[in-house]
């Protein structure tokens, strides 16, 4: 293991990298605490040479993990000490709260220099979380051409293709030859780092078509680009929602897609790495929404921020819980006469809630992926109702036998069995119909479904069980 003497020797240039002596990650893929401590020690001793050596060897994703593992006060110091060797794209790999804290501590000129080294889509991602004043202060320090490109992307709506696209694209006139295009790409120094196709445009940047690199490289040099372009190449609008773009990529197996504006002018390109980020973000957002957690909550947030973000939804849940409990109040006399009813009622409600959650999870996901729509809605709803009925019959027998064995009251088994059947069918219907209704009224089914579905199963469960018990035993 590297010690302080190793650090000093490395700073003097006489030893191999700290990464060679002490791997960053352990066997589980987690960042080693010892590695973080050595980096922290180098930061506090202002050992810029060692830090540059470390930062220069790390992938941006690994550097992001290292930044999150450091103490908050060490993070901006790492950026300052490593200077031009720091990859600002690593800040897009950390929680938004961590990124904003670091950017607020850095000088605008420092951030501007880092932004200049980024692709436009990464630069937009880095800056979009800042307030307008901070954005303007950083953008003012960029050359005009770079500033205009970033400002144009920031102008598009949040979560749109225009925000996600990379503005650096390779465009050629359709009257060029293959040889001319290849020579142009060889001689031009500021091409995108990675690209999969080139685009033909007219003098006003209007879309003409695309040429994939494999098609280009197989063609003879004298062949005109116009003979190779695919005019029907699938493309997206800058105003399209990023989730729709991700679905578009998956449906047509795309690696890249050109982005055009409302006048069919080429404004950028979206590549598969951007789409993977979108898929992860949307999945994360849906998962949080199902639990009643705001989409912007991060592990690095403060206790107060998290508590206030969750409070409102918990308050809604409390209100619906009082509504479900009020059903019990309608049967107060019956509960006093037969204690078994009070013991068993929560079982019926809980089982219905669990069944509804299963259906709701499938429904919300199917709506998000457009697998559930008007064409198959009736069939899917009918199927879920039958699933609830079949499971209801099974659990009616199980809970009925258990109730009789527990309380030695024969009729109680029939009562809880009928209630269990009713509630599982109600849970299945509520689990799919409520998300569908919310989707129809333009509300996010992932956000609101859970509370409504739970309320339905609680109310139906309590009411059906206690109502059937009242009728069966003649309780007054």
N, C-alpha and C positions, 0 to 999 in steps of 0.2 A: 504494500500500500504506500502511496506517495505520502511523504511527510513535509514539514515546512522547509527542510533542507532541499528537498526535491524541487519545491516551488522556487526557491532562490536560484538553484542551479539552472532551472528551465528559463527563468527570467534572464539569466546571463547568456542563454543561447547554447548551453553545453549539453543538454539532455533531450531525449525524445519528448513528444507531447504528453501532457498529463492524461489525455484520452487513452494513450497507449498503456500508461502505467495503471490507471484506474478507470475502468469502463464506466460510462455514464449510467447505464441501466443494470439492474440485477437480473437474476434468472426469470423473474416474473414480469420483466419489462418496465418496472418502476424506476424512477430516478433515484440513484443511490444517495443516501443522506450524506455519506462521506464526500461524495463528489460536490454536492451543494455547499458543504462546509468549506471545502478547499477554494471553491469559486468565491464564496463570501469573504474568506480571508484575503484573497487577492484583491477584491474590490475595496476592502477597508484599508489595505496597505497601498492602494492606488497603483497596483502592478499592471499597467496597461499592456506591457509586452506579453505577459502570460495570458491575459484575458483575450487579447487579439488572436493569439494562437488557438485558444479554445474555441472562440466564436467562429473563427474561420473554418474550423473543421466540422462544425455541427450543421446538420440539416435544419432548415427553418422550423420544422415541426418539433425537433428535439430542442432547439433553442427556446421555442415557446414554452415547452414543458419545464425547462430549466428556469426561465423567468418566473413562472408561476410558483416554483418551489422556493425561490429566494424570498427573503424578507422584503416587505414593501419599500423600505428606504434604500435597499440595495439595487432595486430594479432600474431606476433612472440613472444611477451611477454607472451601471454596467454599460448602458447605451453611450453615456458621455465618454467613458474611458476607452471604449473600443472604437469610437469615431466612425470613420468610413468603412471599417471592417464589420460593423454591425448590420445585419440584414433586417431591414424594417418590415419585411414580409412576415417575420416571426411574430410581430405584434398582432397579426391577424389570426394567430393560432392560440391566443390566450382569451380568457373571459373578457367581455366588453368592459366590465367595471375595472379590471386590471389595466387594460389598454388605455382607458380614459385617464386613469390616475397617472400613468407613465407620461402620456402626451401632455398633461397639464403641468408636469414638473420640468419638461424639456423646453428649451428655447425654440420659438417658432422657426428660426433659421436652421436649427439642427434638424427639426422635423421636415422642413422643406427639402433639405439636402437628401434625407432618407427617402422621401416621397419620389424624388427625381429618378431614383434607381429602380422604382417599382413599375410593373405593368399598370396600365390605367385602371383595370378592374381591381387590382390589389390596392392601388392608391385611393380609389373611391371607397372601398371597404374600410380602409384605415380612417378616413376622414368623416364618413357619413354619421358617425355617432357623436361627433363634436357639435357644440352649438355654433350658430352662424358666425358669431364674432371670431371665435377661434379658427374656424375654417377660413374665413376671409383673411385673417392675419397670416396664416400659413400660405394660402394661395397667392397672396400678394408678393411673396418672395420667390415664386416660380417664374421661369420664362413664360412669355405670353402664350406661345403655342401649346405648352404643356398645361398651363392654367386653364385655357379655353376648353381643352379636351376634357379635363376633370370636371369643370363647372357644367359642361353640357351633360355629362353623365349624372351629376348630382341633381340636375334639373328634373330628370325623369322621376316618376313616382317611386316611393319605396317598394321593394319587392317586385319591381318590373324588370323586364329583360334589359332595358336601357341602363339600369343600375348595375346589372351583372356583367354586361358585355365588356370586352376588351376592344378599345378603339384602334389599337395597332393592327392593321390588316395590310395584306399585300394586294394592291390593285394594279391592273394593267389594261391598256386599251385593247379592244378585241381585234384590231388590225395588226397587232404585234405578231411576230412569229415565236415559235417555241424557243429557238435559240436566243432571240432578243430577251425573252422573259427570264431564261436561265442566267444569262449574262447579267441582267439587272439584279437578280437576287444574289449573285456572287459578288457584285461590286458595291452593293448598298450596305453600309455598316450597321444601320439602326433598324434592322428587321426584327419582328417578334422572335422571342427565344424559341418558341415552338409553333409550328403551323402545319396544317394538314391539307390545305388547298389554297389556291389563289383565285381572285375574283376579277371578272371583267366588268368595267364600268365605262360610261361615256364621259365626256368632258365635264358634265355637271354632277358626276358621281352617281348617276342613276344605274341601278342594277341591270346587268346584262346577262350574267350567268357565272358559273363556277367551274373551275378545272381542278380536279383532284391531283395530288402530286404523283400518284402512280400512273395516271393517264398522261400527265405532262412528261414524265421521265421515259415513258415507252415510245413517245412520238419522235419523229425526226425533226431536226432543227429548223428546216424550212417551212414546216407545217404552220399555217396561221392559227392563232389562238381561237379565232372565231369558229374553226372547224372542230374544236375540242370542247367548247363550253357546254355545260348542262344548263339550259335555260329553265328547266323545271326543278332545279335544285330546291329542296325544302328549306325554307327560311322562316324567320319569326319577325314579328313587329316589335319595335322598341317598347311599345306600351303593353305588350303581353305580360300577364302575371308569371312570375318565375316558377310557380308550381305547375302551370300549364306547359311551360317550356320544358321542364323536367319530364313531364309525362310525354311530351312530344318526342323527346330524345329516346325515351324507352320504347315508345311505340314503333319508331322507324329506325332504331339501332344506329343513331347518329353519333359521330365523334365530335363534329363541329357543325355550327349552323350560322349562316350570315344573318345579321340584324339590319332591317331596313326601317326607315321612318315612314310617315304617312304619305310621302310623295315618292316612295319607292327608291329613295337614295340610300346607298350603303353607308351605315354609320358605325358598324362594328361587327364583332363575331363573339359567339358564346361557344366555349369548348367544354369537353366532358368533365374536366376537373371542376369547373364552375357548377355544373349540374350535380355532381356528387355532393358538393357543399350544400346546394339547395335541398337535396333529398334528406341530408342529415338534419338540416335546420327545420324542415317541415315535419319530419318524424319526431324531433325533439319537441317542437311546438305542440303537436297533437297529443303527445304523451303527457306533457305538462297540463294541457287543457283538460284532459280526462280526469286529472287529479285536482282540478281547480287551482292550478298554479299559473301565475302570469308567465308569458312566453319569454320575458326579458329577465327572469330571475336567474342569477348565477351563483355558483358555490362561493364566490369571493365576496358576495354582497354582505352588508352589515346585518346584525340582528334586527335592527329597527326597520331597515328596508324590506327584509323578508317578511317580518311580522305584519307590517302595514299592507304589503302586497297580498297576503293571504287572508287578511281580516275580513274584507268585504264578502268574499265567497263563503267563508265560514259563517258569516252572519246570515247569508241566504240559506245555508244549510240548517242553521238553527231555527229559522222561521218555518221551514218545511218540516223539521222534526216536531215542532209544536203542533203543526197541522196534523201530522200522523198520530201524535199522542192524544189529540183531541178526540179521535175516534174511540180510544179506550175509555174516555170520559162518558161516552154515550152508553157504555155497558158497565158502568160502575157497580150497579146492583148485582149483575151476574157474576162479576169478578169476586165480589164479597162472598157470594154463596158457594162458589166453586173455585178454590185456589188453583186447581190444575189448569184452569183457563189462563190465568196470569202467567203461569210457568211456561205453557206451551205456545202462547201467542207469538212471542218473539221468534220462535223457531220457524213458524210459517212465514213471517215477514222476511226474516233473514234469508231463507232458502229462495224465496221469490226474488229478492234483491240480487243474490248471486247469479241466478239464472238470467235475470235481465241484463246484468253487467256483461255476461258472455255474449248475449245477442247484440247489445249495444256496441261492444268493441268491434264485432264483425261488421255491423252496419256502418259505423263511423268510418272505418277503414275502406269499405266498399264505396261509400259516397265520395271519399277523398280521392280514390283512384278511378272514379267514374265507372266502376263495375256495376253499380246499382243505379238504375235510372228508370224512366217511365216504361221502357220496353219490357223489363223483367220484374218490376216492382210487385205486381200481384203474385207472381209465382214465388218470389222470395219471401213475401209476407206470409203466404199460405204455408210455405215450408217451415218457417220459424214457428208458426202457431202449432203445427203438427209436432214439431220437436218438443215444444213446451208441453203438449198434451201427453206425448209418450213418456217424457221424463216425469210429468206430474203423476201419471198412473204408477210408475215405479216407486216414487217417493211417497205416494199416498199409502201404498202397502207397507213400506218400511216404517214410516212414522206412525201409522195406525197400529201396527203390531207393537212398536216400542211404547206408545202411549198406554195401551191396555196393560202391557206387562208392568209398567211403572206405577200406574194409579189404580189398577184393578177396576176400571169402569168401562164395561164393554162398549157402550155407545160412544165413548170418547174417541175410540179408534176410527169410527166412521166419520165423525165430525172433523177431526184433523185431516183425515184422508181427503175428504171433499174440499176442504179449504186449501190444502196443499195443491190439489189439481187446479182449482180456480186461480190460485196465485201464480203458479208457474206458467199457465197459459197467458195470464195478464202480464206477467213479466216479459214473456217472449214478444207479445204484441207491443208493449210499451217500449221495449228495447230497440225495436226496429221502426215503429211508427213515429216516435218522438224525434229521433234524428232526422227522419225524412221530412217531417213537418218543419223543423228548424231550418233544414236546407232549403226548403221551398220559400220560406220567408226571409231568406238571405242572412240567417244567423249561423254562426259556426256551431255545428252539431257537437263538435268535440268539447266545446266550452260548457254548454248548458245541459247536455243530455243527462249527465250523471245525477244531478240533483233532482231533475224532474222524474227520471225513471225510478230512482230510489223512493221518492214520495209516492208514486203510483203503487209500487209493490208493498210499501208499508201500509198505506191506506186500504188497499184491496185485501192484503193479508189479514190485518186486524179485523176489518169489517166482515169479511167472509167467514173467518173462524168464529168470531163471537156471535155473528148473526146466525150462522148455522147451529151453533151450540144453543142459542136462545130458542130457536124453533124446535130443535131435537129434544132438549130436556124440558122445554116449557118453563124456563126460568122467567120470573117476573121481578 
